[in-house]
Amino acid sequence: MESGRTVTDAAIPQDQVSADATPQSAWWWRMLCYAKPHSRGLSFTMVLTLIGVGLDILKPWPLKLIVDRVLTVRHGAVDRGWLGALPGAGNTSLILAWLAGATILIFLLRQIVSIALAHVQADLGGRMIADLGNDLFGHLQGLSLVFHGRNRTGDLVRRVTTNTTCVRDLILWVVLPAVTSFISLIAMFVVLWRMDWLLSAVAIAAAIPLSILIRYFSTSMSERSYAQQELQGQIMTLAEQTLTALPVVQAFSREEHQDRSFQSLSDRTIEASLRATASQLQFKVATGTVTALGTAAVILIGGLHVLRGSLSLGSLLVFLAYLISLYSPLETLAYLSGSYAGAQAAARRVLDLLDSQEGVRESPDAKPLADLAGPRGHIVLENVTFGYEKDRAVLKEVNLEARPGQTIALVGPTGAGKSTLVGLIPRFFDPWKGRVLLEGQDIRTLTLASLRGAVALVLQDPFLLPLSIADNIA
């Protein structure tokens, strides 16, 4: 059988993987389905997240108590309240030591929660990526050789090994951070509102322009990220094709041509990466400016409140500390659009493959090839017509019979259809018209496993796996 694969110019636009476009409104729902088998781990993640939010709320309070209940008490201004019940409450140094110890304890607990959360998320992310990768890999094996002949192997490999991270990115870097930020935002806002409602209203007003910025930048970030990933797939394709066909490349002195193609693709990929990065940086600068303006407004109004005596200095310091914690989830929610755009771009490439239906389908009532006594190998092709492109048949009305014990040679120039005809027997693809019979049975009524188990195929090109000789023979 002759090989139909040649080295192609990488500058040619990539073929469409599937004729059916992935529904953009449904892609995230299909990715979320991969979280269902890991509901226990996700629940544990949420518990750790809530504990982390609680510790973040406690973090600024030792500083407030030091300012309002220790440093000012030293000058006889304020009562220490419940701090007076602590051992050594009469000693200011001991009170400071208690509050410093509380700060260290809160910090250590927060670090323990963060480490546990990172470990759980790494395990969940790896398992979800593996689940999606296994589904995609299995689906690719079931697609016909017509599909694989039309699509580039390097790009398909990238979709399986790299783009499948979209499920982790969506669930762990978009959905969970969104839920966490929303919970943290509500908790912080309630605390801030109880301290000073006017300052809280000024602080939360920053959320309005942030939502506008998210809507403005999300489309460009998604499209630029998708273009970048498409070009990265083409680079992998070119490398795979060149290294696979290296004897041909060297025999025809095409090294410089392939180098130029690789350099051209690399330059285009860098440009696409810079465009994607530029849109993300523009978004980051815009959101940072909004939060900076909100912080400045809170400092101004809060300072006036302290001067008027309606707000203590410690409360203002705590408010500013909470403001950072308030804007952190707001910025996280804003930046999620970038993570969402990247996950969406990768998911489109994955779902394009999963939605492709170009495989050879086994009939629901398919039966195994019957065991026959005596010689086997009776093959009949009846009026078979087949081609790789619509309205361009490679085989036309072919009739052929091969009886057990016969040796038949198919002779003809390259591209005449010899390999195509042989590929019909193990159902690498099905004929447009006519049928193929094995032992008198239409091969479309047989299970693929029993059919291909009865057919031995030796390719013209030597193909060895990186295993032992015995394993290759087996």
Protein Blocks (a to p, Z undefined) as FASTA:
>chain_A
ZZfbdcddfkbccddfbfbdcdfklmmmmmmmmmmmmmmmmmmmmmmmmmmmmmmmmmmm
mmmmmmmmmmmmmnopacekjmlmpghklpmklmmmmmmmmmmmmmmmmmmmmmmmmmmm
mmmmmmmmmmmmmmmmmmmmmpcfklmmmpcfklmmmmmmmmmmmmmmmmmmmmmmmmmm
mmmmmmmmmmmmmmommlmmmmmmmmmmmmmmmmmmmmmmmmmmmmmmmmmmmmmmmmmm
mmmmmmmmmmnopmmmmmmmmmmmmmmmmmmmmmmmmmmmmmmmmmmmmmmmmmmmmmmm
mmmmmmnopacfklmmmmmmmmmmmmmmmmmmmmmmmmmmmmmmmmmmmmmmmmpckbcc
ddfkbccddddehjehiacdehiacdfbehiafbghiacdddehiacdddddehilpmmm
mmmmnopaccfbdcddeehiafklpcfklmmmmpccddfbdcddfbdfklmmZZ
